[in-house]
């Protein structure tokens, strides 16, 4: 899980570099193509069938997941790296908010006040991260990054549903990669193609390879490790991204921004623990925060 978190942060670093040469649609397209090829090879090696009985469920998951991924890549290109990554990690807090909304809709007599508190703490962290860290003209990318976390939470709920109908994780990732490639291709055809450079090609390849490898490692970690330990270790991605941001992009991290990140991490971990006790059908993967949508 530590290595997966490092690779996801490395992917974000490559996306930020590539954003100076390519638009978000192109990066999504190449990331999807590399993931599609890599997962197909893994499935062939492990003799896992990629044929599915629920194509529409995969299509809907891909639509939501690709939208979240595109928004996240856009935010990475326009915000400090650690800020964009932290906003995406709000997905666990969004899932807590969805649980609260679901309880209200079904008329539950009591909403767990601890869940309400995690949501409030999470959004307090967002306020601390966004207000002092980004300039006024970067507010729109900040909102896009926050929305990417919300859509990531929805995408992960769909992954959980696919798991319940018997779809293996590798098949879910495969169709998500296919959707990423097709959606990215469509956006690129509309926005236009950017000229390649040797360094740009390296950045795109590294983005796809690190993302695919990280997904495989994360899946393995949740298969053999303790869910809450994995959920905790996954937040190391924010720390790794902060190091990349300060080292390579000279991003400034103010004390209030660091405090906001700490609040978001704490709220996310608390939300993961509370989901485990709230959902009667909790399984190890129930605690897995969505990564790379």
C-alpha positions in Angstrom: 0.0 0.0 0.0 2.9 2.4 0.7 4.3 1.7 -2.7 0.9 2.1 -4.3 0.5 5.5 -2.6 3.9 6.5 -3.8 3.1 5.5 -7.4 -0.2 7.3 -7.4 1.6 10.5 -6.2 4.2 9.9 -8.9 1.3 9.6 -11.4 0.0 13.0 -10.2 3.5 14.5 -10.6 3.7 13.2 -14.2 0.2 14.6 -14.9 1.2 18.0 -13.7 4.3 18.0 -15.9 2.4 16.6 -18.9 -0.3 19.3 -18.4 2.1 21.9 -19.8 2.1 20.0 -23.2 -1.2 18.2 -23.3 -4.8 18.9 -22.4 -6.7 16.8 -19.8 -8.5 14.8 -22.5 -5.2 13.7 -24.1 -3.8 12.6 -20.8 -6.9 10.7 -19.9 -6.8 9.0 -23.3 -3.2 7.8 -23.1 -3.6 6.8 -19.4 -6.7 4.7 -20.5 -4.8 3.1 -23.4 -1.9 2.1 -21.3 -4.2 0.8 -18.6 -6.3 -1.1 -21.1 -3.2 -2.9 -22.6 -1.6 -3.5 -19.2 -4.8 -5.0 -17.6 -5.5 -7.1 -20.7 -2.0 -8.6 -20.3 -2.5 -9.3 -16.6 -5.9 -10.9 -17.3 -4.4 -13.1 -20.0 -1.5 -14.2 -17.6 -3.9 -15.0 -14.8 -6.5 -16.6 -17.2 -9.2 -14.2 -16.0 -12.1 -13.7 -18.4 -12.9 -10.1 -19.4 -16.4 -11.0 -20.7 -19.1 -9.4 -18.6 -22.8 -10.0 -18.0 -23.5 -6.4 -16.9 -22.1 -4.1 -19.6 -24.4 -1.2 -18.7 -23.2 -1.2 -15.1 -19.7 -1.0 -16.4 -20.7 1.8 -18.8 -22.3 3.9 -16.1 -19.3 3.3 -13.8 -17.0 4.4 -16.6 -18.9 7.6 -17.3 -18.8 8.7 -13.7 -15.2 7.5 -13.1 -13.8 9.1 -16.3 -15.6 12.4 -15.4 -13.9 12.3 -12.0 -10.6 11.4 -13.5 -10.7 14.2 -16.1 -11.7 16.8 -13.4 -8.9 15.6 -11.2 -6.3 15.8 -14.0 -7.6 19.3 -14.8 -7.2 20.3 -11.1 -3.7 18.9 -11.0 -2.7 21.0 -14.0 -4.0 24.2 -12.4 -3.4 23.8 -8.7 -0.5 23.0 -6.4 -0.1 19.3 -6.6 -0.7 18.6 -2.9 -3.9 20.7 -3.0 -5.4 18.8 -6.0 -4.5 15.5 -4.5 -6.0 16.4 -1.1 -9.3 17.6 -2.7 -9.6 14.2 -4.4 -9.0 12.4 -1.1 -12.2 14.1 0.1 -14.0 11.1 -1.5 -14.3 9.3 1.9 -15.9 12.4 3.4 -18.3 12.6 0.5 -19.3 8.9 1.1 -20.1 9.8 4.7 -22.3 12.6 3.4 -24.0 10.1 1.1 -24.7 7.8 4.0 -26.3 10.7 5.9 -28.4 11.6 2.9 -29.5 8.0 2.5 -30.5 7.8 6.1 -32.6 11.0 5.7 -34.3 9.8 2.5 -35.3 6.4 4.0 -36.6 8.1 7.1 -34.1 6.8 9.6 -35.0 7.9 13.1 -31.4 8.8 14.0 -28.4 10.0 12.0 -25.1 9.1 13.5 -23.8 12.5 14.8 -20.2 11.2 14.4 -20.8 11.0 10.6 -22.1 14.5 10.6 -19.0 15.6 12.5 -16.6 14.0 10.0 -18.3 15.8 7.2 -18.1 19.2 8.9 -14.4 18.6 9.8 -13.7 17.5 6.3 -15.2 20.7 4.8 -13.5 22.8 7.4 -10.2 21.3 6.1 -11.2 22.2 2.5 -11.7 25.8 3.5 -8.3 25.9 5.2 -6.6 24.3 2.2 -8.3 26.4 -0.5 -8.5 29.9 0.9 -4.9 30.6 1.8 -3.3 28.2 -0.7 -4.6 29.3 -4.1 -5.1 32.6 -5.8 -8.5 34.0 -6.6 -8.2 32.9 -10.3 -7.6 29.4 -9.1 -10.9 29.1 -7.3 -12.6 27.4 -10.3 -10.0 24.7 -10.5 -10.4 24.2 -6.8 -14.1 23.7 -7.1 -13.4 21.2 -10.0 -11.0 19.3 -7.8 -13.6 19.1 -5.0 -16.2 17.8 -7.5 -13.7 15.2 -8.6 -13.6 13.8 -5.1 -17.4 13.7 -5.0 -17.6 11.8 -8.3 -14.8 9.5 -7.2 -17.0 8.6 -4.2 -19.9 7.8 -6.5 -17.7 5.8 -8.8 -16.5 3.7 -5.9 -20.0 3.0 -4.7 -20.6 1.7 -8.2 -17.4 -0.5 -7.9 -18.9 -1.9 -4.7 -22.1 -2.7 -6.5 -20.2 -4.4 -9.3 -18.3 -6.5 -6.7 -21.6 -7.6 -5.2 -22.8 -9.0 -8.6 -19.6 -11.0 -8.9 -17.4 -8.8 -11.1 -13.7 -9.2 -10.3 -11.7 -6.0 -9.6 -9.4 -6.5 -12.7 -12.5 -6.6 -15.0 -13.8 -3.4 -13.5 -10.5 -1.7 -14.0 -10.3 -3.0 -17.6 -13.6 -1.5 -18.6 -12.8 1.7 -16.8 -9.6 1.9 -18.8 -11.5 1.3 -22.0 -13.9 4.1 -21.1 -11.0 6.4 -20.3 -9.5 5.8 -23.7 -12.7 6.3 -25.6 -13.7 9.4 -23.6 -10.2 10.9 -23.9 -10.2 10.2 -27.6 -13.5 12.0 -28.0 -12.3 15.0 -26.1 -9.1 15.1 -28.0 -10.9 15.0 -31.3 -12.8 18.1 -30.2 -10.0 20.0 -28.6 -7.3 19.0 -31.1 -4.0 17.0 -30.8 -0.9 18.4 -29.2 2.5 17.8 -30.8 4.6 15.1 -29.1 8.0 15.7 -27.6 10.4 13.0 -26.3 9.8 14.2 -22.7 6.1 14.4 -23.3 6.0 10.8 -24.4 8.0 9.8 -21.3 5.5 11.7 -19.1 2.5 10.0 -20.7 4.0 6.6 -20.5 5.0 7.0 -16.9 1.5 8.3 -16.1 -0.1 5.2 -17.5 2.4 2.7 -16.1 2.4 4.1 -12.6 -1.4 4.4 -12.4 -1.9 0.8 -13.6 0.8 -0.6 -11.4 -0.6 1.3 -8.4 -4.1 0.0 -9.0 -2.8 -3.6 -9.0 -0.7 -3.1 -5.9 -3.6 -1.4 -4.1 -5.9 -4.3 -5.0 -3.3 -6.8 -3.7 -2.9 -4.8 -0.5 -6.6 -4.9 0.3 -6.7 -8.6 -0.5 -4.0 -9.6 2.0 -3.9 -6.7 4.5 -6.1 -5.1 7.2 -8.6 -2.7 5.7 -8.2 0.1 8.2 -4.4 -0.1 8.1 -4.5 0.1 4.3 -6.9 3.1 4.5 -4.5 4.8 6.8 -1.4 4.1 4.7 -3.2 5.3 1.6 -3.2 8.8 2.9 0.5 8.8 2.6 -0.2 9.8 -1.0 -0.9 13.4 0.3 2.5 13.4 2.0 4.3 12.1 -1.1 2.5 14.7 -3.3 3.5 17.5 -0.9 7.1 16.5 -1.2 6.9 16.4 -5.0 5.1 19.7 -5.0 7.6 21.5 -2.9 10.6 19.8 -4.5 9.7 20.0 -8.2 7.1 22.7 -8.5 8.1 25.0 -5.6 4.6 24.9 -4.2 4.1 26.9 -1.0 2.5 25.0 1.9 1.3 27.4 4.5 0.6 26.3 8.1 -3.1 26.7 7.6 -3.0 24.6 4.4 -1.1 21.9 6.3 -3.7 22.0 9.1 -6.5 21.7 6.5 -4.8 18.6 5.0 -4.6 17.1 8.5 -8.3 17.7 9.1 -9.2 16.1 5.8 -7.0 13.0 6.5 -8.5 12.7 10.0 -12.1 13.1 8.7 -11.4 10.6 5.9 -10.0 8.0 8.3 -12.9 8.6 10.8 -15.4 8.2 7.9 -13.8 5.0 6.8 -14.0 3.5 10.4 -17.6 4.7 10.8 -18.7 3.2 7.5 -17.3 -0.1 8.6 -19.5 -0.1 11.7 -22.6 1.5 9.9 -22.8 -0.8 6.8 -24.1 -4.2 7.8 -22.6 -5.7 4.6 -19.1 -4.4 5.3 -16.4 -6.3 3.5 -12.7 -5.6 3.3 -13.0 -3.6 0.1 -15.8 -1.5 1.7 -13.1 0.6 3.4 -11.0 1.1 0.3 -11.1 4.8 -0.7 -11.3 5.2 -4.5 -8.1 6.0 -6.2 -7.6 7.1 -9.7 -11.4 7.0 -9.8 
